[in-house]
Amino acid sequence: MKNIINSIVLILFALFFANIAKAQNFDINELREINLERNKTLDPTFKLITNSASPISIAAPLLIYSVGLLNKDVDLKKKGIFIGETFLVNAVITTALKYAVKRDRPFVTYPDIEKMSSGGSGSFPSGHTSEAFATATSLSLAFPKWYVIAPSFIWASAVGYSRMDLGVHYPSDVAAGAIIGAGSAYLSYKLNKWINKKKQKSVLFDGQKE
């Protein structure tokens, strides 16, 4: 019986590592197709898109909060704070994962990949992508209109694609970044709703006591 269990464990380990190898092969094959067969005339455009991630992600909450402050709009100020909180939550999760996983950039492991943009820290997950998707998702949750949702996610997707086109991230880095960014926004949204409910209950309870 012990030998059978040992054999099953060995088979499971073999399958696990075989799947990792397949996933890695898919990752680099897809990246090579995107990076090495890219339209090089679009490099400046994709550099502009990739460099827009942080400025837009920082400017969005500041601008929304400022407009709310000027117009004395409490709801708009809350939305600005929510989008800013999402940015911070995403930054903490992404940074922690980068240092925990410590995945080398594709151009380090595969010298044929053409590096066309900056990429110094760990490869997994893509920080630019998580940042863009955190902003796109939080904007969409704060302003659930098609003319906010559609441009936001088109921009975020373009940022993610640019990271592969410019040779600094694997497809799996970008996919993980998109999930983490969107997840950070959803988590912040749910936490804000929970906190607001607690505050409302507290105000009602205090009012009843009086």
CYANA upper distance limits for C-alpha pairs under 8 A (distance plus 0.5 A):
  1 MET  CA      5 ILE  CA      6.85
  2 LYS  CA      6 ASN  CA      6.68
  3 ASN  CA      7 SER  CA      6.58
  4 ILE  CA      8 ILE  CA      6.71
  5 ILE  CA      9 VAL  CA      6.68
  6 ASN  CA     10 LEU  CA      6.68
  7 SER  CA     11 ILE  CA      6.67
  8 ILE  CA     12 LEU  CA      6.65
  9 VAL  CA     13 PHE  CA      6.69
 10 LEU  CA     14 ALA  CA      6.62
 11 ILE  CA     15 LEU  CA      6.65
 12 LEU  CA     16 PHE  CA      6.55
 13 PHE  CA     17 PHE  CA      6.72
 14 ALA  CA     18 ALA  CA      6.53
 15 LEU  CA     19 ASN  CA      6.62
 16 PHE  CA     20 ILE  CA      6.85
 17 PHE  CA     21 ALA  CA      6.69
 18 ALA  CA     22 LYS  CA      6.74
 19 ASN  CA     23 ALA  CA      6.53
 20 ILE  CA     24 GLN  CA      6.61
 21 ALA  CA     25 ASN  CA      6.63
 22 LYS  CA     26 PHE  CA      6.65
 23 ALA  CA     27 ASP  CA      6.60
 24 GLN  CA     28 ILE  CA      6.77
 25 ASN  CA     29 ASN  CA      6.45
 26 PHE  CA     30 GLU  CA      6.48
 27 ASP  CA     31 LEU  CA      6.65
 27 ASP  CA    170 TYR  CA      6.41
 27 ASP  CA    171 PRO  CA      6.38
 27 ASP  CA    172 SER  CA      7.09
 28 ILE  CA     32 ARG  CA      6.47
 28 ILE  CA    106 PRO  CA      8.26
 28 ILE  CA    170 TYR  CA      7.31
 29 ASN  CA     33 GLU  CA      6.82
 30 GLU  CA     34 ILE  CA      6.81
 30 GLU  CA    171 PRO  CA      7.67
 31 LEU  CA     35 ASN  CA      6.31
 31 LEU  CA     36 LEU  CA      8.46
 31 LEU  CA    164 MET  CA      6.81
 31 LEU  CA    165 ASP  CA      8.28
 31 LEU  CA    167 GLY  CA      7.96
 31 LEU  CA    170 TYR  CA      6.52
 31 LEU  CA    171 PRO  CA      7.07
 32 ARG  CA     36 LEU  CA      5.77
 32 ARG  CA     37 GLU  CA      7.78
 32 ARG  CA    113 ILE  CA      7.29
 33 GLU  CA     37 GLU  CA      5.98
 33 GLU  CA     38 ARG  CA      8.15
 34 ILE  CA     38 ARG  CA      6.22
 34 ILE  CA    164 MET  CA      7.18
 34 ILE  CA    165 ASP  CA      6.08
 35 ASN  CA    113 ILE  CA      7.39
 35 ASN  CA    114 GLU  CA      7.40
 35 ASN  CA    164 MET  CA      6.91
 35 ASN  CA    165 ASP  CA      5.16
 35 ASN  CA    166 LEU  CA      6.85
 35 ASN  CA    167 GLY  CA      6.21
 36 LEU  CA    113 ILE  CA      7.38
 36 LEU  CA    114 GLU  CA      7.59
 38 ARG  CA    165 ASP  CA      7.21
 39 ASN  CA     43 ASP  CA      7.96
 42 LEU  CA     46 PHE  CA      6.78
 43 ASP  CA     47 LYS  CA      6.56
 43 ASP  CA    116 MET  CA      8.35
 43 ASP  CA    166 LEU  CA      7.90
 44 PRO  CA     48 LEU  CA      6.69
 45 THR  CA     49 ILE  CA      6.77
 46 PHE  CA     50 THR  CA      6.49
 46 PHE  CA    159 VAL  CA      8.30
 46 PHE  CA    162 SER  CA      5.75
 46 PHE  CA    165 ASP  CA      8.14
 46 PHE  CA    166 LEU  CA      7.99
 47 LYS  CA     51 ASN  CA      6.54
 47 LYS  CA    116 MET  CA      8.50
 47 LYS  CA    117 SER  CA      7.44
 47 LYS  CA    162 SER  CA      7.73
 47 LYS  CA    166 LEU  CA      8.15
 48 LEU  CA     52 SER  CA      6.76
 49 ILE  CA     53 ALA  CA      7.69
 49 ILE  CA    155 TRP  CA      8.49
 49 ILE  CA    158 ALA  CA      7.48
 49 ILE  CA    159 VAL  CA      6.29
 49 ILE  CA    162 SER  CA      7.50
 50 THR  CA    128 HIS  CA      7.64
 50 THR  CA    159 VAL  CA      5.63
 50 THR  CA    160 GLY  CA      8.40
 50 THR  CA    162 SER  CA      6.41
 50 THR  CA    163 ARG  CA      7.25
 51 ASN  CA     55 PRO  CA      8.23
 52 SER  CA     56 ILE  CA      6.44
 53 ALA  CA     57 SER  CA      6.55
 53 ALA  CA    128 HIS  CA      6.36
 53 ALA  CA    129 THR  CA      8.23
 53 ALA  CA    131 GLU  CA      7.08
 53 ALA  CA    132 ALA  CA      6.06
 53 ALA  CA    159 VAL  CA      7.42
 54 SER  CA     58 ILE  CA      6.51
 54 SER  CA    128 HIS  CA      7.79
 54 SER  CA    131 GLU  CA      7.57
 54 SER  CA    132 ALA  CA      8.27
 55 PRO  CA     59 ALA  CA      6.36
 56 ILE  CA     60 ALA  CA      6.32
 57 SER  CA     61 PRO  CA      7.93
 57 SER  CA     87 PHE  CA      7.61
 57 SER  CA    131 GLU  CA      7.22
 57 SER  CA    132 ALA  CA      7.16
 57 SER  CA    135 THR  CA      6.17
 58 ILE  CA     62 LEU  CA      7.26
 58 ILE  CA     84 GLY  CA      8.06
 58 ILE  CA     87 PHE  CA      8.24
 59 ALA  CA     63 LEU  CA      6.34
 60 ALA  CA     64 ILE  CA      6.69
 60 ALA  CA     80 GLY  CA      8.13
 60 ALA  CA     83 ILE  CA      8.17
 60 ALA  CA    135 THR  CA      8.38
 61 PRO  CA     65 TYR  CA      6.47
 61 PRO  CA     79 LYS  CA      8.22
 61 PRO  CA     80 GLY  CA      4.89
 61 PRO  CA     81 ILE  CA      7.04
 61 PRO  CA     82 PHE  CA      8.37
 61 PRO  CA     83 ILE  CA      5.90
 61 PRO  CA     84 GLY  CA      5.74
 62 LEU  CA     66 SER  CA      6.50
 62 LEU  CA     80 GLY  CA      7.06
 62 LEU  CA     84 GLY  CA      8.15
 63 LEU  CA     67 VAL  CA      6.69
 63 LEU  CA     80 GLY  CA      8.12
 64 ILE  CA     68 GLY  CA      6.73
 64 ILE  CA     76 LEU  CA      7.07
 64 ILE  CA     77 LYS  CA      7.28
 64 ILE  CA     79 LYS  CA      7.78
 64 ILE  CA     80 GLY  CA      5.52
 65 TYR  CA     69 LEU  CA      6.57
 65 TYR  CA     76 LEU  CA      6.90
 65 TYR  CA     77 LYS  CA      4.98
 65 TYR  CA     78 LYS  CA      7.94
 65 TYR  CA     79 LYS  CA      7.77
 65 TYR  CA     80 GLY  CA      4.96
 65 TYR  CA     81 ILE  CA      7.29
 66 SER  CA     70 LEU  CA      6.65
 66 SER  CA     77 LYS  CA      7.94
 67 VAL  CA     71 ASN  CA      6.59
 67 VAL  CA     73 ASP  CA      8.45
 67 VAL  CA     76 LEU  CA      8.03
 67 VAL  CA     77 LYS  CA      8.26
 68 GLY  CA     72 LYS  CA      6.12
 68 GLY  CA     73 ASP  CA      5.06
 68 GLY  CA     74 VAL  CA      6.97
 68 GLY  CA     75 ASP  CA      7.97
 68 GLY  CA     76 LEU  CA      5.31
 68 GLY  CA     77 LYS  CA      5.29
 69 LEU  CA     73 ASP  CA      6.84
 69 LEU  CA     74 VAL  CA      8.13
 69 LEU  CA     77 LYS  CA      6.92
 73 ASP  CA     77 LYS  CA      6.87
 74 VAL  CA     78 LYS  CA      6.75
 75 ASP  CA     79 LYS  CA      6.87
 76 LEU  CA     80 GLY  CA      6.80
 77 LYS  CA     81 ILE  CA      6.78
 78 LYS  CA     82 PHE  CA      6.62
 79 LYS  CA     83 ILE  CA      6.74
 79 LYS  CA    142 ALA  CA      6.47
 80 GLY  CA     84 GLY  CA      6.71
 81 ILE  CA     85 GLU  CA      6.54
 82 PHE  CA     86 THR  CA      6.72
 82 PHE  CA    138 SER  CA      8.05
 82 PHE  CA    188 SER  CA      7.49
 82 PHE  CA    189 TYR  CA      7.63
 82 PHE  CA    192 ASN  CA      7.93
 83 ILE  CA     87 PHE  CA      6.89
 83 ILE  CA    135 THR  CA      7.30
 83 ILE  CA    138 SER  CA      6.05
 83 ILE  CA    139 LEU  CA      7.37
 83 ILE  CA    142 ALA  CA      8.49
 83 ILE  CA    185 ALA  CA      8.18
 84 GLY  CA     88 LEU  CA      7.01
 85 GLU  CA     89 VAL  CA      6.64
 85 GLU  CA    188 SER  CA      7.35
 86 THR  CA     90 ASN  CA      6.49
 86 THR  CA    134 ALA  CA      6.95
 86 THR  CA    135 THR  CA      7.95
 86 THR  CA    138 SER  CA      7.43
 86 THR  CA    184 SER  CA      6.43
 86 THR  CA    185 ALA  CA      5.63
 86 THR  CA    188 SER  CA      6.23
 87 PHE  CA     91 ALA  CA      6.65
 87 PHE  CA    131 GLU  CA      7.32
 87 PHE  CA    134 ALA  CA      7.00
 87 PHE  CA    135 THR  CA      7.42
 88 LEU  CA     92 VAL  CA      6.80
 89 VAL  CA     93 ILE  CA      6.86
 89 VAL  CA    184 SER  CA      6.61
 89 VAL  CA    188 SER  CA      8.07
 90 ASN  CA     94 THR  CA      6.44
 90 ASN  CA    130 SER  CA      7.50
 90 ASN  CA    131 GLU  CA      7.33
 90 ASN  CA    134 ALA  CA      7.26
 90 ASN  CA    180 ILE  CA      7.51
 90 ASN  CA    181 GLY  CA      6.44
 90 ASN  CA    184 SER  CA      5.82
 90 ASN  CA    185 ALA  CA      8.25
 91 ALA  CA     95 THR  CA      6.44
 91 ALA  CA    127 GLY  CA      8.34
 91 ALA  CA    131 GLU  CA      7.88
 92 VAL  CA     96 ALA  CA      6.57
 93 ILE  CA     97 LEU  CA      6.74
 93 ILE  CA    180 ILE  CA      8.26
 94 THR  CA     98 LYS  CA      6.68
 94 THR  CA    125 PRO  CA      7.06
 94 THR  CA    126 SER  CA      8.43
 94 THR  CA    127 GLY  CA      6.81
 94 THR  CA    130 SER  CA      7.86
 94 THR  CA    177 GLY  CA      8.25
 94 THR  CA    180 ILE  CA      7.92
 95 THR  CA     99 TYR  CA      6.91
 95 THR  CA    127 GLY  CA      8.33
 96 ALA  CA    100 ALA  CA      6.58
 97 LEU  CA    101 VAL  CA      6.33
 97 LEU  CA    124 PHE  CA      7.64
 97 LEU  CA    125 PRO  CA      7.51
 98 LYS  CA    102 LYS  CA      6.15
 98 LYS  CA    103 ARG  CA      7.96
 98 LYS  CA    121 SER  CA      7.75
 98 LYS  CA    122 GLY  CA      5.53
 98 LYS  CA    123 SER  CA      7.34
 98 LYS  CA    124 PHE  CA      6.07
 98 LYS  CA    125 PRO  CA      6.82
 99 TYR  CA    122 GLY  CA      7.20
101 VAL  CA    122 GLY  CA      8.06
101 VAL  CA    124 PHE  CA      7.26
102 LYS  CA    122 GLY  CA      5.55
102 LYS  CA    123 SER  CA      7.66
102 LYS  CA    124 PHE  CA      7.69
103 ARG  CA    122 GLY  CA      5.80
103 ARG  CA    123 SER  CA      5.74
103 ARG  CA    124 PHE  CA      6.31
104 ASP  CA    108 VAL  CA      6.83
104 ASP  CA    109 THR  CA      7.21
104 ASP  CA    122 GLY  CA      6.44
104 ASP  CA    123 SER  CA      6.20
105 ARG  CA    109 THR  CA      7.25
105 ARG  CA    119 GLY  CA      7.96
105 ARG  CA    122 GLY  CA      7.16
105 ARG  CA    123 SER  CA      5.43
105 ARG  CA    168 VAL  CA      6.69
105 ARG  CA    169 HIS  CA      6.92
105 ARG  CA    170 TYR  CA      8.46
106 PRO  CA    110 TYR  CA      6.22
106 PRO  CA    111 PRO  CA      8.46
106 PRO  CA    113 ILE  CA      7.37
106 PRO  CA    123 SER  CA      8.23
106 PRO  CA    167 GLY  CA      7.56
106 PRO  CA    168 VAL  CA      6.80
106 PRO  CA    169 HIS  CA      6.75
106 PRO  CA    170 TYR  CA      7.03
107 PHE  CA    111 PRO  CA      5.72
107 PHE  CA    112 ASP  CA      7.54
107 PHE  CA    113 ILE  CA      5.52
107 PHE  CA    114 GLU  CA      7.19
107 PHE  CA    115 LYS  CA      6.76
107 PHE  CA    167 GLY  CA      7.24
107 PHE  CA    168 VAL  CA      7.25
113 ILE  CA    167 GLY  CA      6.49
114 GLU  CA    166 LEU  CA      7.58
114 GLU  CA    167 GLY  CA      6.03
115 LYS  CA    166 LEU  CA      6.40
115 LYS  CA    167 GLY  CA      5.29
115 LYS  CA    168 VAL  CA      6.53
116 MET  CA    166 LEU  CA      5.24
116 MET  CA    167 GLY  CA      6.79
116 MET  CA    168 VAL  CA      8.04
117 SER  CA    166 LEU  CA      6.41
117 SER  CA    167 GLY  CA      7.98
117 SER  CA    168 VAL  CA      7.29
118 SER  CA    168 VAL  CA      7.92
119 GLY  CA    123 SER  CA      8.34
119 GLY  CA    168 VAL  CA      6.43
123 SER  CA    168 VAL  CA      8.07
123 SER  CA    169 HIS  CA      6.59
123 SER  CA    170 TYR  CA      8.26
123 SER  CA    173 ASP  CA      7.11
124 PHE  CA    169 HIS  CA      8.40
124 PHE  CA    172 SER  CA      8.41
124 PHE  CA    173 ASP  CA      5.42
124 PHE  CA    176 ALA  CA      8.15
124 PHE  CA    177 GLY  CA      8.44
125 PRO  CA    130 SER  CA      8.18
125 PRO  CA    172 SER  CA      8.32
125 PRO  CA    173 ASP  CA      4.95
125 PRO  CA    174 VAL  CA      7.05
125 PRO  CA    176 ALA  CA      6.12
125 PRO  CA    177 GLY  CA      5.59
126 SER  CA    130 SER  CA      6.72
126 SER  CA    160 GLY  CA      8.40
126 SER  CA    163 ARG  CA      8.39
126 SER  CA    169 HIS  CA      7.18
126 SER  CA    173 ASP  CA      5.57
126 SER  CA    174 VAL  CA      5.74
126 SER  CA    176 ALA  CA      7.71
126 SER  CA    177 GLY  CA      5.45
127 GLY  CA    131 GLU  CA      6.48
127 GLY  CA    177 GLY  CA      6.91
128 HIS  CA    132 ALA  CA      6.66
128 HIS  CA    159 VAL  CA      7.49
128 HIS  CA    160 GLY  CA      7.70
128 HIS  CA    163 ARG  CA      8.31
128 HIS  CA    177 GLY  CA      8.26
129 THR  CA    133 PHE  CA      6.60
129 THR  CA    156 ALA  CA      7.24
129 THR  CA    157 SER  CA      8.29
129 THR  CA    159 VAL  CA      6.55
129 THR  CA    160 GLY  CA      5.35
129 THR  CA    163 ARG  CA      8.37
129 THR  CA    174 VAL  CA      6.53
129 THR  CA    177 GLY  CA      5.65
129 THR  CA    178 ALA  CA      6.26
129 THR  CA    181 GLY  CA      7.87
130 SER  CA    134 ALA  CA      6.38
130 SER  CA    174 VAL  CA      8.35
130 SER  CA    176 ALA  CA      8.28
130 SER  CA    177 GLY  CA      4.58
130 SER  CA    178 ALA  CA      5.58
130 SER  CA    179 ILE  CA      7.82
130 SER  CA    180 ILE  CA      6.36
130 SER  CA    181 GLY  CA      4.55
130 SER  CA    182 ALA  CA      7.95
131 GLU  CA    135 THR  CA      6.78
131 GLU  CA    177 GLY  CA      8.35
131 GLU  CA    181 GLY  CA      6.46
132 ALA  CA    136 ALA  CA      6.59
132 ALA  CA    155 TRP  CA      8.19
132 ALA  CA    156 ALA  CA      5.33
132 ALA  CA    159 VAL  CA      7.43
132 ALA  CA    178 ALA  CA      8.44
132 ALA  CA    181 GLY  CA      7.64
133 PHE  CA    137 THR  CA      6.33
133 PHE  CA    153 PHE  CA      7.64
133 PHE  CA    156 ALA  CA      5.89
133 PHE  CA    157 SER  CA      8.33
133 PHE  CA    177 GLY  CA      8.23
133 PHE  CA    178 ALA  CA      5.99
133 PHE  CA    179 ILE  CA      8.40
133 PHE  CA    181 GLY  CA      5.28
133 PHE  CA    182 ALA  CA      5.96
134 ALA  CA    138 SER  CA      6.54
134 ALA  CA    178 ALA  CA      8.32
134 ALA  CA    180 ILE  CA      8.18
134 ALA  CA    181 GLY  CA      4.43
134 ALA  CA    182 ALA  CA      5.53
134 ALA  CA    183 GLY  CA      8.07
134 ALA  CA    184 SER  CA      6.77
134 ALA  CA    185 ALA  CA      5.88
135 THR  CA    139 LEU  CA      6.48
135 THR  CA    152 SER  CA      8.36
135 THR  CA    181 GLY  CA      8.15
135 THR  CA    185 ALA  CA      8.07
136 ALA  CA    140 SER  CA      6.64
136 ALA  CA    149 ILE  CA      7.70
136 ALA  CA    152 SER  CA      5.21
136 ALA  CA    153 PHE  CA      6.16
136 ALA  CA    156 ALA  CA      6.96
136 ALA  CA    182 ALA  CA      8.37
137 THR  CA    141 LEU  CA      6.64
137 THR  CA    149 ILE  CA      8.36
137 THR  CA    152 SER  CA      8.24
137 THR  CA    153 PHE  CA      8.18
137 THR  CA    181 GLY  CA      8.21
137 THR  CA    182 ALA  CA      6.02
137 THR  CA    185 ALA  CA      6.43
137 THR  CA    186 TYR  CA      8.09
138 SER  CA    142 ALA  CA      6.53
138 SER  CA    182 ALA  CA      8.29
138 SER  CA    185 ALA  CA      5.61
138 SER  CA    186 TYR  CA      7.90
138 SER  CA    189 TYR  CA      8.16
139 LEU  CA    143 PHE  CA      6.32
139 LEU  CA    144 PRO  CA      8.29
139 LEU  CA    148 VAL  CA      7.67
139 LEU  CA    149 ILE  CA      7.91
139 LEU  CA    152 SER  CA      8.02
140 SER  CA    144 PRO  CA      5.48
140 SER  CA    145 LYS  CA      7.64
140 SER  CA    148 VAL  CA      6.71
140 SER  CA    149 ILE  CA      5.50
140 SER  CA    152 SER  CA      8.02
141 LEU  CA    189 TYR  CA      8.17
143 PHE  CA    148 VAL  CA      7.18
143 PHE  CA    149 ILE  CA      8.43
144 PRO  CA    148 VAL  CA      7.50
144 PRO  CA    149 ILE  CA      7.23
145 LYS  CA    149 ILE  CA      6.63
146 TRP  CA    150 ALA  CA      6.18
147 TYR  CA    151 PRO  CA      7.11
148 VAL  CA    152 SER  CA      6.55
149 ILE  CA    153 PHE  CA      6.74
150 ALA  CA    154 ILE  CA      6.62
151 PRO  CA    155 TRP  CA      6.51
152 SER  CA    156 ALA  CA      6.72
153 PHE  CA    157 SER  CA      6.40
154 ILE  CA    158 ALA  CA      6.64
155 TRP  CA    159 VAL  CA      6.78
156 ALA  CA    160 GLY  CA      6.86
157 SER  CA    161 TYR  CA      6.68
158 ALA  CA    162 SER  CA      6.51
159 VAL  CA    163 ARG  CA      7.06
160 GLY  CA    164 MET  CA      7.59
160 GLY  CA    174 VAL  CA      6.18
160 GLY  CA    178 ALA  CA      8.23
161 TYR  CA    165 ASP  CA      6.63
161 TYR  CA    174 VAL  CA      8.24
162 SER  CA    166 LEU  CA      6.39
163 ARG  CA    167 GLY  CA      6.87
163 ARG  CA    168 VAL  CA      6.15
163 ARG  CA    169 HIS  CA      6.09
163 ARG  CA    174 VAL  CA      8.08
164 MET  CA    168 VAL  CA      6.53
164 MET  CA    169 HIS  CA      5.66
164 MET  CA    170 TYR  CA      6.71
164 MET  CA    171 PRO  CA      7.22
164 MET  CA    174 VAL  CA      8.32
169 HIS  CA    173 ASP  CA      6.45
169 HIS  CA    174 VAL  CA      7.30
170 TYR  CA    174 VAL  CA      7.12
171 PRO  CA    175 ALA  CA      6.66
172 SER  CA    176 ALA  CA      6.51
173 ASP  CA    177 GLY  CA      6.57
174 VAL  CA    178 ALA  CA      6.71
175 ALA  CA    179 ILE  CA      6.88
176 ALA  CA    180 ILE  CA      6.57
177 GLY  CA    181 GLY  CA      6.45
178 ALA  CA    182 ALA  CA      6.61
179 ILE  CA    183 GLY  CA      6.32
180 ILE  CA    184 SER  CA      6.42
181 GLY  CA    185 ALA  CA      6.98
182 ALA  CA    186 TYR  CA      6.81
183 GLY  CA    187 LEU  CA      6.48
184 SER  CA    188 SER  CA      6.60
185 ALA  CA    189 TYR  CA      6.54
186 TYR  CA    190 LYS  CA      6.67
187 LEU  CA    191 LEU  CA      6.64
188 SER  CA    192 ASN  CA      6.58
189 TYR  CA    193 LYS  CA      6.81
190 LYS  CA    194 TRP  CA      6.68
191 LEU  CA    195 ILE  CA      6.61
192 ASN  CA    196 ASN  CA      6.59
193 LYS  CA    197 LYS  CA      6.68
194 TRP  CA    198 LYS  CA      6.77
195 ILE  CA    199 LYS  CA      6.73
196 ASN  CA    200 GLN  CA      6.69
197 LYS  CA    201 LYS  CA      6.66
198 LYS  CA    202 SER  CA      6.59
199 LYS  CA    203 VAL  CA      6.71
200 GLN  CA    204 LEU  CA      6.70
201 LYS  CA    205 PHE  CA      6.52
202 SER  CA    206 ASP  CA      6.63
203 VAL  CA    207 GLY  CA      6.61
204 LEU  CA    208 GLN  CA      6.72
205 PHE  CA    209 LYS  CA      6.78
206 ASP  CA    210 GLU  CA      6.93
